Amino acid sequence: MFRRRTLYTLLCLLATVLVSTVVVLSSISYYLSIDYPAYITEAEVNHALNDSQHTLPERIPRIIHQTWKSDTLPVKWANISQECRDMMPDYDYKLWTDDGARDFIAEHYSWFLDTFDGYKYPIQRADAIRYFVLYHYGGIYIDLDIGCLRPLDSLLVHPVILPRTIPVGVSNDLMFSEKGHPFMAQTIHSLMSFDYNWVLNYPTVMFSTGPMFLSAQYGAWTSNHPATPEQPGGEVRILPKSLYGKNAKPDEAPHSFFSHFYGSSWHADDAAFIGFLGKWGKGLMWVGLVVLVGGLIRLAFAPRQKSRLPRIAGYDVLMPRWTQKNGRWYLDLGWFALPASGITTTPPSPITLPSESVSDEEDVQLLPIYDSRSTSPTPSDISLGVDGVASTHGAPGGSMLDRVRRAGNHVMSSVFGPEDSEPPSTPSRSRRRRLRSRGVLFFLPAFLSPETPDQVPAMPFSPHARTSSYSHVRASHLPATAYPPEKQRYAEDLERAGLLPVADNAVHGRAGSSFSDAESSSSTAC
């Protein structure tokens, strides 16, 4: 039962993870989807290059923006940046350092200064400043690890350009924008509402200032500004992989404007795990689905094992048992068994428990459980059977409520006749469903007690008739060697205390007693 419940719990967790992942990824993919007309095509680029009449005015100013910690660029990035400037000498160049960026925010956008200073990671400030300078000045922002392969003049006719990235959305390592465009205004005013700490470096940066933040802004913009017949691609255009060149094979982007050197200097250790999920995530999803289906099939076809634990007042009762296996006695405590030291004989089991199949194990309960009617709970709360239902084998009556119900049924049957459709009333009908277990009652034998025979109080042994599995055993037929090892040592003590089973005549005398006698005897039962 424990294994089945554990498997069921693990499968529920796995199903929750799979369903949640599919729902989240599907929602993100749908929300951040890019319409095909939004992509800039080769034909549009060629048309802008061949526009000798200047019918397409340039909307983006010729300014290149880049960011770094100081005025001195690293050697590996300095040459790449210089090549872009040499290719387009008529473009202005602005390098925004950490100090210069803060001074710019403090002078022009002081309402954002507290948020700017409060960013946990420097890359967040580097992301934020690029949005502000593009809104304030307009122009082109280019990361230091991006090189130029072609002049960018043919792209300046569009108001805003964002590059497409994988798996979804747009990237912020390359952006084109005209001065004061409403999309960039929306972006800078949304930074404060997206300023959340996601514990790890990668998700915090991505969702607060990075590509996922910009992708969310693009999705919100396209929702509020649908395309028009005059502008089927909308105000914000997307640079496809064939012109962007990132994550593209050489034959996929022969006319790309840019080359990529993949610096990713801001990545921390968690970025490697994100990259692993990006590469193997789909395979892991399929493996999880196979495991889930296999587990459900096992649960569906595996036989249900009924609990063998008796129950009292909603508690599962775990009784220690003597188990004989391979010619040796073991004390079975439920979760583990203790071998009886020095005992290798194979005496017969003193109490034979009913079983559905024959095996080489014999379980012997150390102490029986008696049903004391005067002090025990009602049959709805007590269960000594293997199915969690109160057992009534050999019981002359039941609870007072059951006796009243049976008397009423006899009266109704004698007056109106028996009803075939109504099943006979039994104590188990008082509550059909099994009560939820409140816990486990664990009993241990007192064979280590230092009591002497004189300290054992003499009390008559008078089990209730319901415990027929124990009362039918004759004391004369149970030699001392027939008991388990620990009981053999205390057989004389138990006999002197009157705790050994009584003979058949005494049992039958008890079973044939009146209701009042049964009630009085049950009050003295152990």
C-alpha positions as CSV (number, residue, x, y, z in Angstrom):
1,M,0.0,0.0,0.0
2,F,2.9,2.3,0.9
3,R,4.6,1.6,-2.5
4,R,1.4,2.2,-4.4
5,R,0.7,5.5,-2.6
6,T,4.2,6.6,-3.2
7,L,4.1,5.8,-6.8
8,Y,0.8,7.5,-7.2
9,T,2.2,10.7,-5.5
10,L,5.3,10.7,-7.7
11,L,3.2,10.2,-10.9
12,C,1.0,13.1,-9.8
13,L,4.0,15.3,-9.3
14,L,5.4,14.3,-12.7
15,A,2.1,14.9,-14.4
16,T,1.9,18.3,-12.8
17,V,5.4,19.2,-14.0
18,L,4.7,18.1,-17.5
19,V,1.3,19.7,-17.8
20,S,2.6,23.0,-16.3
21,T,5.6,23.0,-18.6
22,V,3.5,22.5,-21.7
23,V,1.0,25.1,-20.6
24,V,3.6,27.7,-19.8
25,L,5.6,27.2,-23.0
26,S,2.5,27.1,-25.1
27,S,1.3,30.3,-23.6
28,I,4.6,32.1,-24.0
29,S,5.0,30.9,-27.6
30,Y,1.5,32.1,-28.4
31,Y,1.8,35.4,-26.7
32,L,5.3,36.1,-28.2
33,S,4.5,34.8,-31.6
34,I,5.6,37.1,-34.5
35,D,3.4,37.6,-37.5
36,Y,5.0,36.9,-40.8
37,P,4.4,40.4,-42.3
38,A,6.4,41.9,-39.5
39,Y,9.7,40.3,-40.8
40,I,11.9,42.5,-43.1
41,T,12.4,40.8,-46.4
42,E,15.3,40.8,-48.9
43,A,13.0,42.6,-51.3
44,E,12.5,45.5,-48.9
45,V,16.2,45.8,-48.3
46,N,16.9,45.8,-52.1
47,H,14.2,48.4,-52.7
48,A,15.7,50.7,-50.1
49,L,19.2,50.3,-51.7
50,N,17.9,51.1,-55.1
51,D,15.8,54.1,-54.0
52,S,17.7,56.7,-55.9
53,Q,14.7,59.1,-55.7
54,H,14.8,59.0,-51.9
55,T,11.1,58.2,-51.7
56,L,11.8,56.3,-48.4
57,P,13.2,58.8,-45.9
58,E,15.5,57.6,-43.2
59,R,13.7,57.6,-39.8
60,I,16.5,56.3,-37.7
61,P,19.4,58.7,-37.0
62,R,22.9,57.6,-37.9
63,I,24.2,57.0,-34.4
64,I,25.9,53.9,-33.0
65,H,25.5,53.2,-29.3
66,Q,27.6,50.7,-27.2
67,T,28.2,50.1,-23.5
68,W,31.1,49.1,-21.4
69,K,32.4,49.5,-17.8
70,S,35.0,52.1,-18.8
71,D,36.3,54.0,-21.8
72,T,38.9,51.3,-22.6
73,L,37.4,48.4,-24.5
74,P,38.8,44.9,-24.2
75,V,41.2,44.0,-27.0
76,K,39.1,41.2,-28.3
77,W,36.1,43.5,-28.7
78,A,37.9,46.7,-29.6
79,N,38.7,45.6,-33.1
80,I,35.2,44.4,-33.8
81,S,33.8,47.8,-32.8
82,Q,36.4,49.6,-34.8
83,E,35.5,47.7,-37.9
84,C,31.9,48.8,-37.7
85,R,32.9,52.4,-37.3
86,D,35.4,52.2,-40.2
87,M,32.7,50.6,-42.4
88,M,30.3,53.5,-41.7
89,P,32.4,56.6,-41.1
90,D,29.5,59.0,-41.4
91,Y,27.8,57.5,-38.3
92,D,28.3,59.1,-34.9
93,Y,29.6,56.9,-32.1
94,K,28.7,57.0,-28.4
95,L,30.2,54.6,-25.8
96,W,28.2,54.6,-22.5
97,T,30.3,53.7,-19.5
98,D,28.9,52.8,-16.0
99,D,29.5,56.3,-14.7
100,G,28.3,58.0,-17.8
101,A,25.1,56.0,-17.9
102,R,24.3,56.9,-14.3
103,D,24.9,60.6,-14.9
104,F,22.6,60.5,-17.9
105,I,19.8,58.8,-15.9
106,A,20.3,61.3,-13.0
107,E,20.2,64.3,-15.4
108,H,17.3,63.3,-17.8
109,Y,15.3,60.6,-16.1
110,S,15.7,61.1,-12.4
111,W,12.4,59.3,-11.6
112,F,14.2,56.1,-12.6
113,L,17.5,56.7,-10.7
114,D,16.5,54.7,-7.6
115,T,15.5,51.7,-9.7
116,F,18.7,52.0,-11.7
117,D,20.9,52.1,-8.6
118,G,18.9,49.3,-7.0
119,Y,19.6,46.7,-9.8
120,K,21.4,43.7,-8.3
121,Y,23.5,42.9,-11.4
122,P,25.5,45.3,-13.5
123,I,24.1,43.8,-16.7
124,Q,20.7,45.1,-15.7
125,R,21.9,48.7,-15.7
126,A,23.6,48.0,-19.1
127,D,20.3,46.7,-20.5
128,A,18.3,49.7,-19.1
129,I,20.6,52.4,-20.4
130,R,20.3,51.2,-24.0
131,Y,16.5,51.6,-23.9
132,F,16.8,55.1,-22.6
133,V,19.5,56.3,-25.0
134,L,17.5,54.9,-28.0
135,Y,14.4,56.7,-26.8
136,H,16.3,60.0,-26.1
137,Y,18.7,60.1,-29.1
138,G,17.5,57.4,-31.4
139,G,20.0,55.4,-33.5
140,I,21.4,51.8,-33.4
141,Y,22.5,49.9,-30.3
142,I,25.0,47.1,-31.0
143,D,26.6,44.7,-28.5
144,L,30.4,44.6,-28.5
145,D,30.4,40.9,-29.6
146,I,28.5,41.8,-32.9
147,G,30.5,42.7,-36.0
148,C,29.2,44.5,-39.1
149,L,29.3,42.8,-42.5
150,R,27.3,45.4,-44.6
151,P,26.4,49.1,-44.2
152,L,23.2,49.6,-42.4
153,D,21.8,52.4,-44.5
154,S,19.0,50.3,-46.1
155,L,17.6,49.5,-42.6
156,L,17.2,53.1,-41.5
157,V,13.9,53.5,-43.3
158,H,12.0,51.6,-40.6
159,P,10.9,53.2,-37.3
160,V,11.9,50.4,-35.0
161,I,13.8,47.1,-35.7
162,L,14.3,44.2,-33.3
163,P,16.1,41.0,-34.1
164,R,14.4,37.6,-33.8
165,T,15.9,35.2,-31.3
166,I,15.4,31.5,-30.4
167,P,13.4,29.8,-29.1
168,V,10.8,32.7,-29.0
169,G,10.6,36.4,-28.9
170,V,13.2,39.1,-29.8
171,S,16.6,40.0,-28.5
172,N,18.1,43.3,-27.1
173,D,21.7,42.8,-28.3
174,L,20.8,44.8,-31.5
175,M,18.1,47.4,-31.7
176,F,17.2,50.2,-34.1
177,S,14.9,53.0,-33.1
178,E,13.9,56.5,-34.2
179,K,14.1,59.3,-31.6
180,G,11.2,59.4,-29.1
181,H,9.3,56.4,-30.6
182,P,6.2,55.3,-28.6
183,F,7.4,51.8,-28.4
184,M,10.6,52.8,-26.7
185,A,8.6,55.1,-24.4
186,Q,6.5,52.1,-23.4
187,T,9.6,50.1,-22.8
188,I,11.4,52.5,-20.5
189,H,8.2,53.1,-18.5
190,S,7.7,49.4,-18.0
191,L,11.1,48.7,-16.4
192,M,9.9,49.6,-12.9
193,S,7.0,47.2,-13.0
194,F,9.2,44.3,-14.2
195,D,11.8,44.8,-11.5
196,Y,11.6,41.5,-9.7
197,N,14.2,39.3,-8.2
198,W,13.9,35.7,-9.5
199,V,16.5,34.3,-7.1
200,L,18.9,33.1,-9.9
201,N,21.0,35.4,-12.1
202,Y,19.7,34.3,-15.5
203,P,16.0,34.5,-15.0
204,T,16.3,37.7,-13.0
205,V,18.2,39.5,-15.8
206,M,16.1,37.9,-18.6
207,F,12.7,38.9,-17.2
208,S,13.6,42.3,-15.6
209,T,15.6,44.0,-18.3
210,G,16.8,41.4,-20.8
211,P,15.3,39.7,-24.0
212,M,12.3,38.2,-22.3
213,F,11.3,41.7,-20.9
214,L,11.7,43.2,-24.4
215,S,9.7,40.3,-25.9
216,A,6.9,41.0,-23.5
217,Q,7.0,44.7,-24.5
218,Y,6.8,43.7,-28.2
219,G,3.8,41.4,-27.5
220,A,2.0,44.1,-25.6
221,W,2.7,46.6,-28.4
222,T,1.4,44.4,-31.2
223,S,-1.7,43.6,-29.1
224,N,-2.5,47.3,-28.8
225,H,-1.3,48.4,-32.2
226,P,-2.4,46.0,-34.9
227,A,-1.1,46.2,-38.4
228,T,-2.9,48.5,-40.9
229,P,-3.2,48.2,-44.7
230,E,-0.7,51.1,-45.0
231,Q,1.7,49.3,-42.7
232,P,1.0,45.5,-42.9
233,G,4.2,44.8,-40.9
234,G,3.4,47.3,-38.2
235,E,5.6,50.1,-36.8
236,V,8.0,47.6,-35.1
237,R,9.7,45.4,-37.7
238,I,11.6,42.2,-37.0
239,L,15.0,41.3,-38.5
240,P,14.9,37.6,-39.5
241,K,17.7,35.1,-39.0
242,S,18.7,35.4,-42.7
243,L,19.6,39.1,-42.2
244,Y,20.5,39.0,-38.5
245,G,22.9,36.0,-38.8
246,K,22.8,34.8,-35.2
247,N,22.4,31.0,-34.6
248,A,22.4,30.6,-38.4
249,K,24.5,28.3,-40.6
250,P,26.6,30.0,-43.3
251,D,24.2,28.9,-46.0
252,E,21.2,30.1,-44.1
253,A,22.3,33.8,-44.0
254,P,24.4,34.6,-47.0
255,H,23.2,38.2,-47.0
256,S,23.4,38.8,-43.2
257,F,24.3,42.3,-42.0
258,F,26.1,41.1,-38.9
259,S,28.6,38.5,-37.6
260,H,28.4,37.1,-34.1
261,F,31.1,36.1,-31.6
262,Y,28.9,35.1,-28.7
263,G,30.5,36.8,-25.8
264,S,27.8,36.3,-23.1
265,S,30.1,37.8,-20.5
266,W,27.2,38.3,-18.0
267,H,26.2,34.6,-17.8
268,A,26.6,32.9,-14.5
269,D,26.7,29.2,-13.6
270,D,22.9,28.9,-13.9
271,A,23.1,29.8,-17.6
272,A,24.7,26.4,-18.3
273,F,21.7,24.6,-16.8
274,I,19.4,26.8,-18.9
275,G,21.4,25.9,-21.9
276,F,21.2,22.2,-21.1
277,L,17.4,22.5,-20.8
278,G,17.3,24.3,-24.1
279,K,19.2,21.6,-25.8
280,W,17.7,18.5,-24.1
281,G,14.5,19.8,-22.7
282,K,12.3,18.3,-25.4
283,G,13.9,14.9,-25.0
284,L,13.4,15.0,-21.2
285,M,9.7,15.9,-21.8
286,W,9.3,12.8,-23.9
287,V,11.1,10.6,-21.3
288,G,8.8,12.0,-18.6
289,L,5.8,11.3,-20.7
290,V,6.8,7.7,-21.3
291,V,7.5,7.2,-17.5
292,L,4.1,8.7,-16.7
293,V,2.2,6.4,-19.1
294,G,4.1,3.4,-17.9
295,G,3.3,4.3,-14.3
296,L,-0.3,4.8,-15.0
297,I,-0.5,1.4,-16.8
298,R,1.2,-0.3,-13.8
299,L,-1.3,1.3,-11.4
300,A,-4.2,0.3,-13.5
301,F,-3.3,-3.4,-13.8
302,A,-1.5,-4.0,-10.5
303,P,-3.6,-5.9,-8.0
304,R,-4.7,-3.9,-5.0
305,Q,-3.3,-5.2,-1.7
306,K,-5.6,-4.9,1.2
307,S,-4.1,-3.8,4.5
308,R,-3.7,-6.6,7.0
309,L,-3.5,-4.1,9.9
310,P,-6.5,-4.2,12.3
311,R,-8.0,-1.0,13.3
312,I,-9.3,0.5,16.6
313,A,-11.1,3.8,16.7
314,G,-9.7,4.8,13.4
315,Y,-6.1,3.9,14.3
316,D,-4.1,1.1,12.5
317,V,-2.9,-1.3,15.1
318,L,0.5,-2.8,14.5
319,M,0.9,-5.9,16.6
320,P,4.3,-7.7,16.9
321,R,4.2,-11.3,15.5
322,W,6.3,-14.3,15.8
323,T,7.2,-15.5,12.2
324,Q,8.7,-18.9,11.6
325,K,10.7,-19.0,8.4
326,N,13.3,-21.5,7.2
327,G,13.2,-23.3,10.6
328,R,13.8,-20.2,12.7
329,W,11.7,-17.8,14.7
330,Y,11.6,-14.1,14.0
331,L,9.9,-11.3,15.8
332,D,8.1,-9.3,13.1
333,L,7.7,-5.7,14.1
334,G,6.0,-4.6,10.9
335,W,8.9,-2.7,9.2
336,F,11.6,-5.0,10.3
337,A,12.1,-8.4,12.0
338,L,14.4,-9.5,14.9
339,P,15.7,-13.1,14.9
340,A,15.4,-15.1,18.1
341,S,18.9,-15.8,19.2
342,G,20.0,-19.4,19.7
343,I,16.6,-20.8,18.6
344,T,16.7,-23.0,15.5
345,T,14.0,-25.5,16.3
346,T,10.7,-25.6,14.5
347,P,8.0,-25.9,17.1
348,P,4.4,-25.7,15.9
349,S,2.8,-22.3,15.9
350,P,0.7,-21.8,19.0
351,I,-1.9,-19.8,17.1
352,T,-2.8,-20.5,13.4
353,L,-3.9,-17.5,11.5
354,P,-6.2,-17.9,8.5
355,S,-4.5,-17.3,5.2
356,E,-5.6,-17.5,1.6
357,S,-2.6,-19.4,0.3
358,V,-0.1,-21.8,1.8
359,S,3.4,-20.5,2.4
360,D,6.5,-21.4,4.3
361,E,5.9,-18.6,6.8
362,E,3.7,-18.8,9.9
363,D,2.7,-15.6,11.7
364,V,1.8,-15.8,15.4
365,Q,0.3,-12.8,17.2
366,L,2.0,-12.3,20.6
367,L,-1.1,-11.0,22.2
368,P,-4.8,-11.1,21.1
369,I,-7.0,-8.1,21.0
370,Y,-10.3,-8.4,22.9
371,D,-13.4,-6.4,22.4
372,S,-14.5,-4.9,25.6
373,R,-18.1,-3.8,25.0
374,S,-18.3,-1.6,28.1
375,T,-15.2,0.4,27.3
376,S,-14.6,0.0,23.5
377,P,-15.9,2.3,20.8
378,T,-18.8,1.4,18.6
379,P,-18.5,-1.0,15.6
380,S,-18.2,2.0,13.3
381,D,-14.9,2.9,14.9
382,I,-13.4,-0.5,15.6
383,S,-12.2,-3.0,13.0
384,L,-10.3,-6.2,13.6
385,G,-10.7,-7.7,10.1
386,V,-8.3,-7.4,7.3
387,D,-10.6,-5.2,5.3
388,G,-11.2,-2.5,7.9
389,V,-14.7,-3.8,8.8
390,A,-15.6,-4.9,12.3
391,S,-15.6,-8.7,12.5
392,T,-18.5,-10.4,14.2
393,H,-17.5,-14.1,13.9
394,G,-18.9,-15.9,16.9
395,A,-20.4,-12.8,18.5
396,P,-23.7,-13.5,20.2
397,G,-24.9,-10.0,19.6
398,G,-23.4,-6.6,18.8
399,S,-23.8,-3.1,19.9
400,M,-27.1,-2.0,21.4
401,L,-28.0,0.0,18.2
402,D,-27.5,-3.2,16.1
403,R,-29.7,-5.2,18.4
404,V,-32.5,-2.6,18.3
405,R,-32.2,-2.5,14.5
406,R,-32.4,-6.3,14.2
407,A,-35.4,-6.4,16.5
408,G,-37.1,-3.8,14.4
409,N,-36.4,-5.7,11.2
410,H,-37.9,-8.9,12.8
411,V,-41.0,-7.0,13.7
412,M,-41.4,-5.5,10.3
413,S,-40.8,-8.9,8.6
414,S,-43.4,-10.6,10.8
415,V,-46.0,-7.9,10.0
416,F,-45.3,-7.1,6.3
417,G,-43.4,-10.1,5.3
418,P,-39.7,-10.4,4.4
419,E,-38.2,-8.1,1.8
420,D,-35.9,-9.9,-0.7
421,S,-34.3,-6.7,-2.0
422,E,-33.1,-5.6,1.4
423,P,-29.9,-7.4,2.5
424,P,-29.7,-8.6,6.1
425,S,-28.6,-6.1,8.6
426,T,-25.0,-6.5,9.9
427,P,-22.9,-4.4,12.1
428,S,-20.7,-3.5,9.1
429,R,-23.7,-1.7,7.6
430,S,-23.4,1.0,10.3
431,R,-20.7,2.6,8.2
432,R,-20.0,1.4,4.7
433,R,-16.9,3.4,4.0
434,R,-13.7,2.8,5.8
435,L,-12.6,5.5,8.1
436,R,-9.4,7.4,7.3
437,S,-6.5,6.2,9.4
438,R,-5.7,8.6,12.2
439,G,-2.3,7.0,12.8
440,V,-0.7,3.8,14.0
441,L,-0.8,2.1,17.4
442,F,2.3,0.1,17.9
443,F,2.4,-2.6,20.6
444,L,5.6,-4.3,22.0
445,P,5.7,-7.4,24.1
446,A,6.7,-6.9,27.8
447,F,9.1,-9.8,27.8
448,L,11.9,-7.6,29.2
449,S,9.8,-6.7,32.3
450,P,11.6,-7.4,35.6
451,E,8.4,-8.4,37.3
452,T,8.4,-11.5,39.5
453,P,5.6,-14.1,39.7
454,D,4.5,-12.6,43.0
455,Q,3.9,-9.2,41.4
456,V,1.6,-10.6,38.7
457,P,-1.9,-10.0,39.8
458,A,-4.2,-13.0,39.6
459,M,-7.1,-12.3,37.2
460,P,-9.3,-14.8,35.4
461,F,-9.0,-15.1,31.7
462,S,-12.3,-14.5,30.1
463,P,-12.0,-13.5,26.5
464,H,-15.1,-12.3,24.6
465,A,-16.7,-14.8,22.3
466,R,-15.8,-12.7,19.3
467,T,-12.1,-13.6,19.7
468,S,-12.9,-17.1,18.6
469,S,-9.5,-17.6,16.9
470,Y,-7.9,-17.6,20.3
471,S,-10.6,-19.1,22.6
472,H,-11.0,-22.3,20.7
473,V,-7.4,-23.4,21.5
474,R,-7.2,-25.9,24.3
475,A,-4.6,-25.3,27.0
476,S,-4.0,-29.0,27.4
477,H,-3.0,-29.4,23.8
478,L,-0.3,-26.6,24.0
479,P,3.0,-27.9,25.4
480,A,5.6,-25.4,26.5
481,T,7.7,-26.0,23.4
482,A,4.7,-25.1,21.2
483,Y,5.1,-21.4,22.1
484,P,7.5,-19.0,20.4
485,P,10.9,-18.6,22.2
486,E,10.0,-15.7,24.4
487,K,6.7,-17.2,25.5
488,Q,8.4,-20.4,26.4
489,R,10.2,-18.7,29.2
490,Y,7.0,-17.2,30.7
491,A,4.6,-20.0,30.1
492,E,4.5,-20.8,33.8
493,D,4.0,-17.2,34.7
494,L,1.1,-16.8,32.2
495,E,-0.5,-20.0,33.5
496,R,-0.2,-18.9,37.1
497,A,-1.7,-15.5,36.2
498,G,-4.6,-17.1,34.4
499,L,-3.7,-15.6,31.1
500,L,-3.4,-18.9,29.2
501,P,-6.4,-20.0,27.0
502,V,-9.1,-21.9,28.7
503,A,-10.6,-25.3,27.8
504,D,-13.4,-25.8,25.3
505,N,-16.1,-26.3,28.0
506,A,-15.3,-22.9,29.6
507,V,-15.4,-21.3,26.2
508,H,-18.7,-22.9,25.3
509,G,-20.0,-21.9,28.7
510,R,-19.1,-18.3,28.0
511,A,-20.5,-18.4,24.5
512,G,-23.8,-19.7,25.8
513,S,-24.2,-17.1,28.5
514,S,-26.8,-14.4,28.5
515,F,-26.3,-10.8,27.2
516,S,-25.7,-9.5,30.7
517,D,-23.1,-12.1,31.4
518,A,-21.3,-11.3,28.2
519,E,-21.2,-7.6,29.1
520,S,-19.9,-8.3,32.6
521,S,-17.2,-10.7,31.3
522,S,-16.1,-8.4,28.6
523,S,-15.4,-5.7,31.1
524,T,-12.6,-7.8,32.6
525,A,-11.0,-8.7,29.3
526,C,-7.4,-7.5,28.6
